[in-house]
Amino acid sequence: MSHSYQYHGFDIAVAVETDFSWKGGRGVSPSVGYVAIVTISRTGTAVAVFSPLRFGESQGKPFISEIDALMSGYSAGRRVVDDLLTS
């Protein structure tokens, strides 16, 4: 699943990937989760402002659903634009 958004002159592309690697704890079988891969570029350019960013929930855990990963990736991308790329 992926989606692109425009925000303050930047394109925020969010792709959701399945993460099979996370283990909930000792003796617990691995669970499936989702991570958001966020790429930020200026609108109309193909070159990213910096390398794609990989986001999960807190403590290194993946998101429980694809939609959570997608929306959280978009929110994180907006914060990056607000905090680092706009004045």
NORPE-V251905 format. One record per residue. N is the residue number from 1. SS is DSSP state (H for helix, E for strand, C for the rest). BURIAL is # if it has 9 or more other C-alpha atoms within 8 Angstrom, else .. D_CENTER is the distance of its C-alpha to the mean C-alpha in whole Angstrom. Layout:
n | ss | burial | d_center
N | SS | BURIAL | D_CENTER
N | SS | BURIAL | D_CENTER
This chain:
n | ss | burial | d_center
1 | C | . | 12
2 | E | . | 10
3 | E | . | 11
4 | E | . | 11
5 | E | . | 12
6 | E | # | 15
7 | E | . | 15
8 | C | . | 18
9 | C | . | 19
10 | E | # | 15
11 | E | # | 13
12 | E | # | 10
13 | E | # | 9
14 | E | # | 6
15 | E | # | 7
16 | E | # | 7
17 | E | # | 9
18 | E | . | 12
19 | E | # | 13
20 | C | . | 16
21 | C | . | 17
22 | C | # | 17
23 | E | # | 20
24 | C | . | 21
25 | C | . | 24
26 | C | . | 27
27 | C | . | 29
28 | C | . | 26
29 | C | . | 25
30 | E | # | 21
31 | C | # | 19
32 | C | # | 17
33 | E | # | 13
34 | E | # | 10
35 | E | # | 6
36 | E | # | 3
37 | E | # | 4
38 | E | # | 4
39 | E | # | 8
40 | E | # | 10
41 | E | # | 14
42 | E | # | 17
43 | C | . | 18
44 | C | . | 21
45 | C | . | 20
46 | C | . | 18
47 | C | . | 18
48 | E | # | 14
49 | C | . | 15
50 | C | . | 14
51 | C | . | 12
52 | C | # | 9
53 | E | . | 6
54 | E | . | 5
55 | E | # | 5
56 | C | # | 7
57 | C | . | 10
58 | H | . | 13
59 | H | . | 15
60 | H | . | 13
61 | C | # | 13
62 | C | # | 11
63 | E | # | 10
64 | C | # | 14
65 | C | . | 13
66 | H | # | 11
67 | H | . | 11
68 | H | # | 10
69 | H | # | 7
70 | H | # | 7
71 | H | . | 8
72 | H | # | 7
73 | H | # | 3
74 | H | # | 7
75 | H | . | 9
76 | H | . | 7
77 | H | # | 7
78 | H | # | 11
79 | H | . | 12
80 | H | # | 11
81 | H | # | 13
82 | H | # | 16
83 | H | . | 16
84 | H | . | 16
85 | H | . | 17
86 | C | . | 20
87 | C | . | 23
